[in-house]
Amino acid sequence: MTGNVTRFFGRTVSSEAFDAKLGQGVCFAGSMVMLVASLWKLTQLELSEAQFFFGMLLSLSVPLLLIIVGMVLPSAVAASKHPD
């Protein structure tokens, strides 16, 4: 029974290249959504200059991290194929 479950969950559904491209696209699209949503919400709030400044910095950090992950993802997939 455990062998069947392990074999079932061990099957590949798509290629690693497709998974990397899909992950990259999701990261890039997510970064744009986060950027637009955070900037839209910041403009709706009544904030002081300092609060707005720090809000902008913090709101830009999440999309930047998503872009970095999207850029590194294909390299990480390629490196996992060749561990040496």
C-alpha positions, 0 to 999 in steps of 0.5 A: 500500500505504501509503495503505491502511494509513494509511486503515485506522488512520485510521478512527474506531471510537467517538465522542470523547464515548464515549472521554472517558467511558470514559477518565474511568471507567477513571481513577476505577475505577483510583484506587479500586483503587490506593487499596484495594490500597495501603492493604491492603498498607500494613496488612500490613507492619510499619512504623514511624510515619514509614514508615507516614506517608510510605507513606500520603502516597505511596499517596494521591498516585497515586489523587489524580493519577488522579482529577485526570486523570479530571476533566480528560479531558473538558475536554481532549477538548473543547479538542482539537475547538476549537483556538482 
